[in-house]
Amino acid sequence: MSNLQLGLIVAGVLLVMGVLIFNWWQERRVRRRIAEAFHPPEQTIQDNRERVEPTIRPQADDAAPVATMTTREAPPGAKAAYRPPPAAESTFVPPVDYIEPPAAATDDGPPEMTEAPPVAAAAAAPLPRTAQAAATGLQPDPDIEAIVTLQPVRPITTGALAAGLHARFGKPVRWFGHKGDGGVWQLLSKDDPGAFAEVAACMLLADRNGPATSAQLATFTRVVSEIASTLPAAYAAPDANEEAGRAETLDRLCAEIDVQIGLTVVKPEQAAIAGTRLRGVAEAAGFRLAGNGRFEFVHEDTGTVEYSLHNVRSDPFTADSLRVTATPGVVFVLDVPRVQDPMRAFDRMKLAAKRMAQTLHAEIVDDNRRSLDDAAMGAIREQVEASALALKRAHIEPGSARALALFGA
């Protein structure tokens, strides 16, 4: 063996060792950046959970009126005017509509394939931490989402992400793209034009159906990693079990501050409101019958539901049922986390309830069927204010994109 051959062998061994050491070092950088991005000190929701106001609890018979209810769990002993059915036990299985994609294709045809960098070895650029942008839904929100970042070897179109954009994981998933030109994250859909130098897949950790499970998170990260291998792209993903623990903590926090306020309008004993009469009065007051079995009052400026009108019975309202049935009463419901100005929304809902009660010759009562006068209404408004304050202390602005995600079904 010549000296040249020996030298080449030694150089090759050193090169391989150098690559392995470099990859190990890069992986440590990725894990450290993920830990910093997903667990920033004194910024994440769960780190502030001890400062959150407690859930408003029912009062004694001689105390303030009870018109408070929670969605994730009802206060002990409360007779809620409206209580949604409990969420069904999770039956999540890996998505069946995910199809193994072929080699990624773009609008300009299939890309030239090159060797992908070591998977999960290249350090992804840290996600922006602008709280205001995250709260408005304009960028990934690491406080409430599990985030996997992809860095393709060359910019890609949304066509290359089709398998992920169409997959279902049991929790909402958002995809963002970054063009790498100093711009901002862009929420992606299948028809968005342009090419993106970086992509972030974001899975919501908790909503009113409960926390994301380790199975859901593991499937999510696996699917995204498979997409990364076809691009090709380096990716950085959090640990699924750690994210599942974060999801449970977030869900417990949201359960403590998830409050709805109900005002019940009922007819005297043995009396009822004809469905046709109710629909006419409700629509004259600005409500519209929605497909979810209730009437909704939509804010004319924002287009969001400000409060809703439910059957005091468990039966949903439908166009057919309203023509042939009657009901003893209705419940005005204010979903505190989902409205931008809960106090003002309550004031408008109170006025609408008073007008409807007067029109239908009915009475406004609380959960314990006690008549509500103006003083009692003032006490209930204080409950609304306390609930809104609890949300803000948890860094969840009522009516924000963050609130709508966490307190959605």
PLY file of the C-alpha trace (Angstrom):
ply
format ascii 1.0
element vertex 409
property float x
property float y
property float z
element edge 408
property int vertex1
property int vertex2
end_header
0.00 0.00 0.00
1.48 3.33 -1.06
1.75 6.40 1.14
-0.84 8.11 -1.05
-3.41 5.37 -0.50
-2.72 5.34 3.24
-3.10 9.09 3.38
-6.42 8.95 1.53
-7.75 6.31 3.92
-6.75 8.35 6.96
-8.28 11.48 5.42
-11.51 9.61 4.69
-11.76 8.34 8.26
-11.16 11.81 9.64
-13.77 13.26 7.29
-16.41 10.75 8.40
-15.62 11.40 12.05
-15.83 15.12 11.43
-19.28 14.78 9.82
-20.55 12.66 12.73
-19.23 15.14 15.29
-20.74 18.05 13.36
-24.13 16.35 13.15
-24.07 15.60 16.89
-23.23 19.22 17.64
-25.98 20.48 15.32
-28.55 18.18 16.93
-27.69 19.54 20.37
-28.19 23.07 19.03
-31.61 22.12 17.65
-32.76 20.57 20.92
-31.55 23.61 22.87
-33.35 26.01 20.53
-36.54 23.99 20.69
-36.39 24.03 24.48
-35.91 27.79 24.46
-38.67 28.37 21.91
-41.25 26.13 23.55
-40.47 26.81 27.22
-39.47 30.49 27.49
-39.20 31.59 31.12
-42.16 33.61 32.45
-43.75 33.80 29.00
-45.66 30.62 28.35
-49.21 30.18 29.52
-48.44 27.32 31.80
-45.70 29.24 33.60
-48.33 31.79 34.63
-50.96 29.31 35.70
-50.56 30.06 39.43
-51.60 33.66 38.87
-54.89 32.78 37.16
-58.12 33.76 38.87
-60.09 30.74 40.12
-63.27 29.67 38.35
-66.33 31.49 39.64
-68.26 29.16 41.90
-72.00 29.07 42.66
-73.28 31.22 45.49
-75.49 30.41 48.44
-79.24 30.93 48.11
-79.09 34.33 49.81
-76.03 35.49 47.93
-75.51 36.88 44.44
-77.38 35.18 41.59
-75.85 32.20 39.87
-75.60 32.56 36.12
-72.14 31.12 35.61
-71.15 27.86 34.01
-68.00 26.33 32.59
-67.64 24.36 29.40
-64.91 21.91 30.33
-66.33 21.26 33.79
-69.35 22.64 35.63
-68.89 24.13 39.12
-69.81 21.68 41.90
-73.45 22.01 42.84
-74.28 24.47 40.08
-77.51 24.07 38.20
-76.27 25.48 34.94
-78.86 27.01 32.65
-77.00 25.48 29.77
-74.45 22.71 29.85
-72.99 21.27 26.64
-72.79 17.47 26.43
-69.50 16.06 27.75
-66.84 15.52 25.14
-66.70 11.97 23.89
-63.77 9.86 24.97
-60.96 10.06 22.44
-60.99 7.36 19.81
-58.09 8.75 17.82
-56.35 6.51 15.34
-53.68 7.51 12.85
-55.29 9.38 9.94
-56.55 7.14 7.17
-56.66 9.97 4.66
-52.92 10.44 4.69
-51.38 8.90 1.59
-47.67 8.37 1.24
-46.72 11.14 -1.22
-44.57 10.58 -4.28
-41.44 12.63 -4.85
-42.43 16.24 -4.22
-43.67 18.10 -7.25
-43.95 21.85 -7.73
-45.97 23.94 -10.12
-42.96 23.98 -12.45
-42.60 20.22 -12.50
-40.66 17.77 -10.32
-37.57 19.22 -8.64
-34.10 17.90 -9.19
-33.54 15.52 -6.31
-30.42 15.92 -4.25
-29.22 14.12 -1.17
-31.10 15.38 1.83
-29.19 16.74 4.80
-29.26 14.55 7.91
-32.88 14.51 9.15
-33.39 16.63 12.28
-29.70 17.52 12.26
-29.76 21.00 10.74
-30.62 23.82 13.14
-33.84 25.60 12.25
-34.03 29.35 12.61
-35.74 30.25 15.90
-39.40 31.12 15.55
-40.39 34.76 16.10
-41.64 35.37 19.62
-43.84 38.41 18.97
-46.69 37.85 21.40
-49.03 40.21 19.59
-48.56 38.49 16.22
-49.03 35.05 17.78
-52.17 36.16 19.58
-53.70 37.42 16.33
-52.99 34.11 14.62
-50.53 35.63 12.12
-47.67 33.33 13.05
-46.99 30.06 14.87
-47.89 30.21 18.56
-45.43 28.05 20.54
-47.35 28.66 23.77
-50.33 26.63 22.56
-49.03 24.64 19.56
-46.57 21.83 18.94
-44.38 23.10 16.10
-42.25 21.22 13.58
-40.08 23.39 11.33
-38.87 22.32 7.89
-35.94 23.77 5.96
-36.02 22.49 2.36
-32.81 22.34 0.36
-34.50 24.76 -2.02
-37.73 26.81 -1.78
-40.92 24.79 -2.30
-44.52 25.52 -3.29
-47.56 24.46 -1.33
-48.09 21.61 -3.78
-45.16 19.84 -2.12
-47.06 19.95 1.19
-50.35 18.59 -0.13
-50.21 15.41 1.96
-49.84 17.43 5.16
-52.37 20.11 4.24
-55.05 17.45 3.71
-54.17 15.15 6.63
-56.33 15.01 9.78
-54.75 14.40 13.18
-57.60 14.82 15.67
-56.54 18.40 16.51
-56.37 21.50 14.29
-53.11 21.89 12.38
-51.90 25.09 10.70
-49.11 25.36 8.13
-47.04 28.51 7.77
-44.49 29.44 5.14
-41.60 31.87 5.19
-40.00 33.13 1.99
-36.67 33.80 3.66
-36.49 37.41 2.49
-36.98 39.03 5.86
-40.75 38.82 5.51
-43.23 37.40 7.97
-44.84 34.01 8.30
-47.74 33.37 5.93
-50.63 31.03 6.76
-50.68 28.47 3.96
-53.47 26.88 1.97
-53.22 24.54 -0.99
-53.63 27.30 -3.59
-51.17 29.86 -2.22
-48.68 31.05 -4.86
-44.95 31.49 -4.40
-42.10 29.41 -3.03
-41.15 29.12 0.64
-37.70 28.69 2.12
-38.97 27.57 5.53
-42.18 25.90 6.68
-43.72 25.43 10.13
-46.38 22.81 10.86
-48.31 23.72 14.03
-50.67 21.40 15.95
-53.01 22.83 18.61
-52.26 21.35 22.03
-55.72 21.70 23.61
-59.29 22.74 22.93
-62.70 22.04 24.43
-62.44 18.42 23.34
-59.46 18.00 25.68
-55.66 17.91 25.33
-53.76 16.50 22.38
-52.67 12.95 23.17
-49.22 11.48 22.74
-50.62 9.28 19.93
-51.94 12.30 18.05
-48.68 14.19 18.51
-46.54 11.22 17.50
-48.57 10.74 14.32
-48.33 14.44 13.55
-44.54 14.53 13.88
-44.18 11.27 11.92
-46.24 12.54 9.00
-44.32 15.83 8.89
-40.98 13.96 9.02
-42.08 11.78 6.09
-42.98 14.88 4.12
-39.56 16.33 4.98
-37.81 13.27 3.57
-39.58 13.66 0.22
-38.77 17.34 -0.29
-35.93 16.85 0.88
-35.67 19.04 3.96
-34.07 19.12 7.36
-36.59 19.34 10.18
-36.69 20.05 13.89
-39.44 18.44 15.98
-40.24 18.42 19.73
-40.63 15.22 21.74
-44.23 13.93 21.46
-44.43 12.79 25.09
-43.17 16.12 26.38
-45.68 17.95 24.21
-48.47 15.69 25.51
-47.55 16.73 29.06
-47.62 20.36 28.00
-51.04 19.79 26.42
-52.47 18.37 29.65
-51.16 21.33 31.66
-52.64 23.78 29.16
-55.98 21.96 29.17
-56.18 22.10 32.99
-55.52 25.82 32.92
-58.18 26.44 30.30
-60.68 24.34 32.25
-60.25 26.67 35.22
-61.01 29.84 33.25
-63.51 28.55 30.67
-66.69 30.37 31.68
-70.06 30.95 30.04
-72.83 33.17 31.38
-76.48 32.24 30.95
-79.69 34.27 31.36
-82.86 32.17 31.22
-86.13 33.57 29.88
-89.05 31.36 30.91
-92.83 31.46 30.78
-94.92 30.92 33.94
-95.72 27.36 34.98
-97.67 25.27 32.45
-97.12 27.92 29.73
-94.97 27.61 26.65
-93.69 29.65 23.71
-94.76 28.48 20.28
-91.77 27.77 18.05
-93.04 29.96 15.24
-93.57 32.83 17.66
-90.09 32.36 19.14
-88.42 32.35 15.74
-90.21 35.52 14.71
-89.21 37.35 17.89
-85.62 36.09 17.73
-85.11 37.08 14.10
-86.67 40.49 14.73
-84.06 40.95 17.48
-81.22 40.22 15.04
-80.68 36.50 15.71
-80.27 33.98 12.93
-80.94 30.26 13.15
-77.65 28.37 12.84
-77.01 24.77 11.90
-75.80 23.93 15.40
-79.32 23.94 16.87
-79.36 27.47 18.29
-79.89 31.08 17.30
-76.81 33.28 17.03
-76.40 37.04 17.28
-73.55 38.10 15.00
-71.63 41.32 15.56
-72.15 43.49 12.48
-68.57 44.82 12.41
-66.50 41.73 13.23
-68.81 39.02 11.87
-68.26 36.95 15.03
-70.93 35.43 17.27
-71.47 37.74 20.24
-73.99 35.61 22.13
-76.45 32.84 21.33
-79.94 31.64 22.15
-80.51 28.01 23.20
-83.54 25.91 23.99
-84.04 25.56 27.75
-84.73 21.93 26.94
-82.04 19.67 25.51
-83.69 19.62 22.09
-81.89 21.70 19.44
-83.73 24.32 17.45
-84.34 23.46 13.80
-86.54 25.01 11.15
-88.77 21.92 11.18
-89.05 21.60 14.98
-89.86 25.28 15.41
-92.89 24.90 13.13
-94.52 22.15 15.18
-93.30 22.40 18.79
-93.22 24.81 21.71
-90.75 25.40 24.53
-91.12 26.71 28.09
-88.16 29.01 27.66
-84.80 29.92 26.17
-81.31 30.62 27.45
-79.16 33.56 26.38
-75.53 32.37 26.51
-72.41 34.53 26.54
-69.24 32.55 25.81
-66.79 34.80 27.68
-63.47 33.60 26.14
-64.79 33.92 22.58
-65.91 37.58 22.57
-63.60 40.57 22.30
-65.34 42.77 24.88
-67.19 40.47 27.31
-68.62 43.26 29.50
-70.08 45.20 26.58
-71.38 41.96 25.04
-73.08 41.11 28.34
-74.74 44.53 28.46
-76.17 44.00 24.96
-77.26 40.45 25.80
-78.97 41.64 28.99
-80.89 44.27 27.02
-81.92 41.69 24.39
-83.09 39.30 27.14
-85.18 42.03 28.77
-86.82 42.93 25.48
-87.60 39.32 24.64
-89.01 38.66 28.11
-91.26 41.68 27.77
-92.41 40.68 24.28
-93.16 37.08 25.28
-94.65 37.97 28.67
-91.94 35.88 30.32
-89.45 36.37 33.14
-85.64 36.44 33.36
-84.28 34.05 36.00
-80.92 32.68 37.06
-79.79 29.04 37.28
-81.81 28.59 40.47
-84.93 30.06 38.79
-84.80 33.20 40.92
-86.01 36.40 39.29
-83.20 38.72 38.23
-83.53 42.44 38.93
-81.04 45.16 37.96
-78.96 44.64 41.11
-78.67 40.93 40.36
-77.71 41.72 36.77
-74.95 43.98 38.13
-73.58 41.12 40.22
-73.55 38.84 37.17
-71.70 41.52 35.19
-69.02 41.47 37.87
-68.66 37.74 37.25
-68.13 38.46 33.56
-65.48 41.04 34.40
-63.67 38.64 36.74
-63.68 35.92 34.08
-62.26 38.28 31.46
-59.53 39.34 33.87
-58.62 35.70 34.55
-58.21 35.11 30.82
-55.98 38.15 30.40
-53.80 37.11 33.33
-53.28 33.81 31.53
-52.18 35.77 28.43
-55.37 34.82 26.58
-57.06 37.95 25.31
-60.84 37.34 25.06
-61.94 37.01 21.46
-58.36 36.73 20.14
-57.20 34.04 17.71
-55.53 32.28 20.66
-58.78 32.28 22.65
-60.86 31.09 19.69
-58.45 28.19 19.16
-58.27 27.09 22.81
-61.99 27.49 23.47
-63.26 25.95 20.24
-64.68 22.47 19.79
0 1
1 2
2 3
3 4
4 5
5 6
6 7
7 8
8 9
9 10
10 11
11 12
12 13
13 14
14 15
15 16
16 17
17 18
18 19
19 20
20 21
21 22
22 23
23 24
24 25
25 26
26 27
27 28
28 29
29 30
30 31
31 32
32 33
33 34
34 35
35 36
36 37
37 38
38 39
39 40
40 41
41 42
42 43
43 44
44 45
45 46
46 47
47 48
48 49
49 50
50 51
51 52
52 53
53 54
54 55
55 56
56 57
57 58
58 59
59 60
60 61
61 62
62 63
63 64
64 65
65 66
66 67
67 68
68 69
69 70
70 71
71 72
72 73
73 74
74 75
75 76
76 77
77 78
78 79
79 80
80 81
81 82
82 83
83 84
84 85
85 86
86 87
87 88
88 89
89 90
90 91
91 92
92 93
93 94
94 95
95 96
96 97
97 98
98 99
99 100
100 101
101 102
102 103
103 104
104 105
105 106
106 107
107 108
108 109
109 110
110 111
111 112
112 113
113 114
114 115
115 116
116 117
117 118
118 119
119 120
120 121
121 122
122 123
123 124
124 125
125 126
126 127
127 128
128 129
129 130
130 131
131 132
132 133
133 134
134 135
135 136
136 137
137 138
138 139
139 140
140 141
141 142
142 143
143 144
144 145
145 146
146 147
147 148
148 149
149 150
150 151
151 152
152 153
153 154
154 155
155 156
156 157
157 158
158 159
159 160
160 161
161 162
162 163
163 164
164 165
165 166
166 167
167 168
168 169
169 170
170 171
171 172
172 173
173 174
174 175
175 176
176 177
177 178
178 179
179 180
180 181
181 182
182 183
183 184
184 185
185 186
186 187
187 188
188 189
189 190
190 191
191 192
192 193
193 194
194 195
195 196
196 197
197 198
198 199
199 200
200 201
201 202
202 203
203 204
204 205
205 206
206 207
207 208
208 209
209 210
210 211
211 212
212 213
213 214
214 215
215 216
216 217
217 218
218 219
219 220
220 221
221 222
222 223
223 224
224 225
225 226
226 227
227 228
228 229
229 230
230 231
231 232
232 233
233 234
234 235
235 236
236 237
237 238
238 239
239 240
240 241
241 242
242 243
243 244
244 245
245 246
246 247
247 248
248 249
249 250
250 251
251 252
252 253
253 254
254 255
255 256
256 257
257 258
258 259
259 260
260 261
261 262
262 263
263 264
264 265
265 266
266 267
267 268
268 269
269 270
270 271
271 272
272 273
273 274
274 275
275 276
276 277
277 278
278 279
279 280
280 281
281 282
282 283
283 284
284 285
285 286
286 287
287 288
288 289
289 290
290 291
291 292
292 293
293 294
294 295
295 296
296 297
297 298
298 299
299 300
300 301
301 302
302 303
303 304
304 305
305 306
306 307
307 308
308 309
309 310
310 311
311 312
312 313
313 314
314 315
315 316
316 317
317 318
318 319
319 320
320 321
321 322
322 323
323 324
324 325
325 326
326 327
327 328
328 329
329 330
330 331
331 332
332 333
333 334
334 335
335 336
336 337
337 338
338 339
339 340
340 341
341 342
342 343
343 344
344 345
345 346
346 347
347 348
348 349
349 350
350 351
351 352
352 353
353 354
354 355
355 356
356 357
357 358
358 359
359 360
360 361
361 362
362 363
363 364
364 365
365 366
366 367
367 368
368 369
369 370
370 371
371 372
372 373
373 374
374 375
375 376
376 377
377 378
378 379
379 380
380 381
381 382
382 383
383 384
384 385
385 386
386 387
387 388
388 389
389 390
390 391
391 392
392 393
393 394
394 395
395 396
396 397
397 398
398 399
399 400
400 401
401 402
402 403
403 404
404 405
405 406
406 407
407 408
